[in-house]
């Protein structure tokens, strides 16, 4: 049975349940969407943590890492090897807890905010600029609110993963930073995070909208052609099709748009992690930070894309891990 047939069967089952008054509630769909995202993402970040961390340290690009890991060239593989040789196997997972917590918190507030704002999962086919702008701003607002709660853990991941002076845990780090430097330091680089998110949405919204509508139209055509399906399954309206029902197409679309977005926004994220790192050990504002980077040739394209090769290599195993676990969780919860 191909993907289209599976999707039709799933929709048929949902319609039958509705006729029997066993409703597939929005709460269940939201919960399914959250769990099916969080479990694969957390597992992915846990398993691939040593490689993600080595790419992160390459992004930061601090010269002190050469001495710390006893290496000449701070590439991801050299950092991975040096970290293992000098600090042991378990230290390859430094900061992983904070990284996982960031991935758990953001989608929770994202789905909750989306539910409260009554924003449809899939944009309507309205191509008017004002409608597109409205939807873009709504999604940007939802992401911004979600980042407010998850960003301290994102900053914590950068700092804990790169800090070998002490082995403080995330709770101790947050308490210490709050007391000594205040909330502003915990949210260091937040404006760069929002800039990256705004760029990401600008890329992914039109791509997802176009690809999803192609699938929906194809399914509607198949239903219209088949008398049996036509009598059992109503035509799908875009606003009625939830992400869980659109599996596996939503995963494929997200993978394609995510890679394009990651490539374009990578320099912004590099600046963000550099700023997070430098503001932990010293007080500096954006102006001083950019002046320092300019002085040290840190704004060249090569420097801004440091560690990107490792990220590209990780993209395939990330997708395989996420896709496999996502499929298993969706089947279990459906």
Helices and strands as residue ranges (DSSP letters): H 3-19, H 26-47, H 49-60, H 64-69, H 76-87, G 90-93, H 96-117, H 129-162, H 170-180, H 183-186, H 190-225, H 227-232, G 238-240, H 249-281, H 286-295, H 301-304, H 308-333
